[in-house]
Structure formats: structure tokens, C-alpha cells
Amino acid sequence: MKPQISFMERAIELAEKGMFTVTPNPMVGCVITQGKNILSEGYHAKAGLDHAEIIALKNLTKKVNSNMVMYINLEPCCHQGKTGPCAKAIIDSGIKNVVISILDPNPIVKGKGVKALRSSGINVNVGLCKSEASHINKGFISRITKKIPNVLMKQAISIDYKITNAKNKWISNKESRKDVQFIRAKSCAILVGSQTIIKDNPKLTVRLNKKELGIFEKKRNPIRIVLDTNLELDIDKYDFFNGTEKKIVFNSISTNFETKKNIDFIKVKKNKSGLNLNLILSILAKKYEINNLMIEPGEKLSTSLLSNNLLDDLVLYLCPQIIGKFGIPASSAINNLNSNSIKIESIKKFSNDVRINYKFLSK
Ligand SMILES: NC(=O)c1ccc[n+]([C@@H]2O[C@H](COP(=O)([O-])OP(=O)(O)OC[C@H]3O[C@@H](n4cnc5c(N)ncnc54)[C@H](OP(=O)(O)O)[C@@H]3O)[C@@H](O)[C@H]2O)c1
């Protein structure tokens, strides 16, 4: 493998250290190299803290020379945000070679960072490890370019295609459920239908601790969202509403803000499947800066999502239980998926459960 590729792969690996904390910003990692050696590294951990390039420059103990190369998985910013522009810091540092995987799709940057570097005489190459870099920031890219989040649906399904179990709440095993916690932790928000709140009373919080997540910053719980068309859920009855983290109740009746429990009630229009999901996705991107939305739907909500072609990712845990006639069947829309519309990205075993990650091709 060419050393340039392994340097960029390291930058991407560093970027991913921010996956549980960096939202709504993109994940960015940076390495500074000379010859075959990495001299310094950095990654962006949280909005408001230093960007990856600044940390790598601060961590560099050697005086900058013209043989050094900086690798970054995303174009450096050129505007004053919560922190100063990285392009200017790179120019001021004296670094003369920069390799970037992808341009920042944000219109306030988009090519302007590269232009600023080139106008100062820096050699800039764009495109190395482009698909890996786009993949890790697919939520951010979706929010900025499509104005909706990346939408992931997770469901646990028995081998007789049921999503509920009359005797026991859980279909999946303990290991699979721990894995789900990592998906939750990576998500900016988690959305469910009202019936799941009524039947399961889920907390929808992240139960992993900082050590399990491998983070130094404060643990972040995703925003919790429910679809409650007629405002029928009692906010004093369900665990979903507990705590002061942000909650959103999409409904068809009223928009108002309850401050004690930090709940935003947002009124949206209805269509024949229920609340208008396209509108909800746009609001989540625009008003709440949600990059990655995880949905844990029952039968009805999964039918709406699948039949309206709203999914980017589908994560199914197939579990070796036969539930029989008492369970709710998985959405029949799942049977209509075919290889032209989805591809399998990965398969992993958790004891006897199997997790299959699908990617939708046609959205
Ligand atoms: N196996 C799994 O992974 C898994 C995951 C989640 C849930 N579940 C199970 O699923 C069961 C609930 O499933 P469910 O099918 O009855 O309900 P659901 O999918 O959890 O929620 C559906 C409800 O959401 C509201 N809604 C609003 N807009 C909607 C829209 N556009 N499309 C669909 N729904 C919309 C409607 O209620 P309103 O009219 O009140 O708004 C609708 O009845 C629970 O027993 C739970 O245990 C299983």
C-alpha cells in the first residue's frame, strides 16, 4: 500500500474518534508527515473545540519544513466560526503540501479553503480515499446537500419475521442490544412511533459509559423524537419524557415549547400514512441540525418509511426465535426489497443473532 493511502486512512481513523461527540459538525482527522513518518496527529472532538488541523499543528514538535505533508479527510474551513479559519492557520504555519480527501459541501467553504491554500503557494491534492471519507461523514453531507439527515432504521426480527414477542420484551440477545447502544450513541437523534412508547415505555438513552465509548468529553444523549399525531401521550407517564435532554413531539395539533422537561411540540401536516415524514426530516435537518437520524420503528412506522423510500441504511438483527401467532409481523414492505434497491454492506454475528447492514441504492 502506498504510504499516502495509509496516512489518509490514519486521518480517517482519527476523525472517527469524534463520532459520538462531534455533531452537528463533521468528523475530521489530520496527520502531518515527513517521508515515511507521522510527526503529529489531531482530530476534532466537539463543536467549539479546536479543529483537527489546529490540534495537529499544536502537537507538532519539529519546526515546519517544505518536505512536510498535511493529510486531512475534509477541506479545511476558511470562515470564522466558533473557532478561527483552519486554512489561514495552515498558511501561517508554513506547511507547503496538503492532501485532502473531499471538499467540504458546506456552501460557505466548498472549494474556498482549497483556493485559499493554493493562492498562498501551497500544493494541494484532493481526492485521496474519497469514498471512505464521504462514507464517515454521510450524515453531515446529506444534511448539507439534500437538506435531510441520513436515515437509518434498526429492527430486531425473529426467524418467523415477527418484531414483538408476547412473553418477553426482547427478541434480540444481550450482545445485539449492546451493539444497538453504539448505533444510538453515534446518532444525533432517535425517532419512534407513539405505539412503541405506549407498548414498551423505552427510555431511548445511551447506557454505555465514557470508557465503553472511548471518549474524553461528556457523554451525549441523542435528541429523542416521537410521532404522536393527536397528542395522546401523557408526558408524566412515559420514561421517554424524563430528564432535561431535548425531546421533540411531532403532532398535527400544535407547536409549543414545554421548558421544564425540554420538550418541543412541533405541528406538521398529515398525509395518508400519518404525519408527513418528508416534512419531519426537513425540519430535523434545518432546525435541529440532525446529521444522523436513527429510527426504531414498529410495523406501522417501518411500513411508512419503506414504502415512501425514506431510508439510507437498514440494520436488521435476525434472531433465532420462533414467536408464532402472538407477535406483530415485520412490515410486509420488507419482503419487497430486492437486490436492485439495496446492497448488503456487512454481516456480523452476536452469539446466535446475526446483524445485517443494508445500504439503500435508490433513494
Ligand atoms: N423488533 C423491533 O426492533 C421493534 C422496534 C420498535 C418497536 N417494536 C415493537 O413495535 C410495536 C409497535 O408497532 P406499531 O406498528 O404498533 O407502531 P409504531 O410503528 O411503533 O408506531 C406507529 C404509530 O406512530 C404514529 N405515526 C404518526 N405518523 C406516522 C407515519 N407517518 N407512519 C407511521 N406511523 C405514524 C401513529 O400513531 P398516532 O396516530 O398515535 O400518532 C402510528 O400508529 C411495539 O410493540 C414495539 O415493541 C419492535
The ligand as an SDF file (V2000), in Angstrom:
LIG
                    3D

 48 52  0  0  0  0  0  0  0  0999 V2000
  -38.3520   -5.5100   16.9670 N   0  0  0  0  0  0  0  0  0  0  0  0
  -38.0120   -4.2440   16.9430 C   0  0  0  0  0  0  0  0  0  0  0  0
  -36.8730   -3.9000   16.6070 O   0  0  0  0  0  0  0  0  0  0  0  0
  -39.0010   -3.1860   17.3480 C   0  0  0  0  0  0  0  0  0  0  0  0
  -38.6300   -1.8380   17.2860 C   0  0  0  0  0  0  0  0  0  0  0  0
  -39.5690   -0.8740   17.6470 C   0  0  0  0  0  0  0  0  0  0  0  0
  -40.8320   -1.2690   18.0420 C   0  0  0  0  0  0  0  0  0  0  0  0
  -41.1510   -2.5900   18.1010 N   0  0  0  0  0  0  0  0  0  0  0  0
  -42.4850   -3.0230   18.5240 C   0  0  0  0  0  0  0  0  0  0  0  0
  -43.4380   -2.4860   17.6560 O   0  0  0  0  0  0  0  0  0  0  0  0
  -44.6690   -2.3840   18.3410 C   0  0  0  0  0  0  0  0  0  0  0  0
  -45.3750   -1.1230   17.8840 C   0  0  0  0  0  0  0  0  0  0  0  0
  -45.5260   -1.1850   16.4910 O   0  0  0  0  0  0  0  0  0  0  0  0
  -46.7520   -0.4650   15.7810 P   0  0  0  0  0  0  0  0  0  0  0  0
  -46.7150   -0.8470   14.3480 O   0  0  0  0  0  0  0  0  0  0  0  0
  -47.9730   -0.7550   16.5620 O   0  0  0  0  0  0  0  0  0  0  0  0
  -46.4650    1.0910   15.9960 O   0  0  0  0  0  0  0  0  0  0  0  0
  -45.1930    2.0520   15.7200 P   0  0  0  0  0  0  0  0  0  0  0  0
  -44.6690    1.8230   14.3680 O   0  0  0  0  0  0  0  0  0  0  0  0
  -44.2960    2.0000   16.8970 O   0  0  0  0  0  0  0  0  0  0  0  0
  -45.9240    3.4710   15.8030 O   0  0  0  0  0  0  0  0  0  0  0  0
  -46.8990    3.7650   14.8530 C   0  0  0  0  0  0  0  0  0  0  0  0
  -47.6840    4.9820   15.2670 C   0  0  0  0  0  0  0  0  0  0  0  0
  -46.9200    6.1740   15.0230 O   0  0  0  0  0  0  0  0  0  0  0  0
  -47.8120    7.2260   14.6860 C   0  0  0  0  0  0  0  0  0  0  0  0
  -47.4720    7.7890   13.3870 N   0  0  0  0  0  0  0  0  0  0  0  0
  -47.5400    9.1270   13.0970 C   0  0  0  0  0  0  0  0  0  0  0  0
  -47.1920    9.3510   11.8530 N   0  0  0  0  0  0  0  0  0  0  0  0
  -46.8690    8.1690   11.2930 C   0  0  0  0  0  0  0  0  0  0  0  0
  -46.4400    7.7990    9.9940 C   0  0  0  0  0  0  0  0  0  0  0  0
  -46.2190    8.7020    9.0300 N   0  0  0  0  0  0  0  0  0  0  0  0
  -46.2450    6.4970    9.7340 N   0  0  0  0  0  0  0  0  0  0  0  0
  -46.4310    5.5690   10.7000 C   0  0  0  0  0  0  0  0  0  0  0  0
  -46.8370    5.8620   11.9510 N   0  0  0  0  0  0  0  0  0  0  0  0
  -47.0500    7.1590   12.2600 C   0  0  0  0  0  0  0  0  0  0  0  0
  -49.2160    6.6210   14.6090 C   0  0  0  0  0  0  0  0  0  0  0  0
  -49.8280    6.7880   15.8780 O   0  0  0  0  0  0  0  0  0  0  0  0
  -50.6230    8.1250   16.2620 P   0  0  0  0  0  0  0  0  0  0  0  0
  -51.7930    8.1740   15.3470 O   0  0  0  0  0  0  0  0  0  0  0  0
  -50.9350    7.9410   17.6840 O   0  0  0  0  0  0  0  0  0  0  0  0
  -49.6890    9.2360   16.0060 O   0  0  0  0  0  0  0  0  0  0  0  0
  -48.9340    5.1450   14.4380 C   0  0  0  0  0  0  0  0  0  0  0  0
  -49.9780    4.3270   14.9220 O   0  0  0  0  0  0  0  0  0  0  0  0
  -44.3430   -2.3540   19.8060 C   0  0  0  0  0  0  0  0  0  0  0  0
  -44.9750   -3.4490   20.4510 O   0  0  0  0  0  0  0  0  0  0  0  0
  -42.8400   -2.4890   19.8800 C   0  0  0  0  0  0  0  0  0  0  0  0
  -42.4300   -3.4150   20.8490 O   0  0  0  0  0  0  0  0  0  0  0  0
  -40.2700   -3.5620   17.7470 C   0  0  0  0  0  0  0  0  0  0  0  0
  1  2  1  0
  2  3  2  0
  2  4  1  0
  4  5  1  0
  4 48  2  0
  5  6  2  0
  6  7  1  0
  7  8  2  0
  8  9  1  0
  8 48  1  0
  9 10  1  0
  9 46  1  0
 10 11  1  0
 11 12  1  0
 11 44  1  0
 12 13  1  0
 13 14  1  0
 14 15  2  0
 14 16  1  0
 14 17  1  0
 17 18  1  0
 18 19  2  0
 18 20  1  0
 18 21  1  0
 21 22  1  0
 22 23  1  0
 23 24  1  0
 23 42  1  0
 24 25  1  0
 25 26  1  0
 25 36  1  0
 26 27  1  0
 26 35  1  0
 27 28  2  0
 28 29  1  0
 29 30  1  0
 29 35  2  0
 30 31  1  0
 30 32  2  0
 32 33  1  0
 33 34  2  0
 34 35  1  0
 36 37  1  0
 36 42  1  0
 37 38  1  0
 38 39  2  0
 38 40  1  0
 38 41  1  0
 42 43  1  0
 44 45  1  0
 44 46  1  0
 46 47  1  0
M  CHG  2   8   1  16  -1
M  END
$$$$
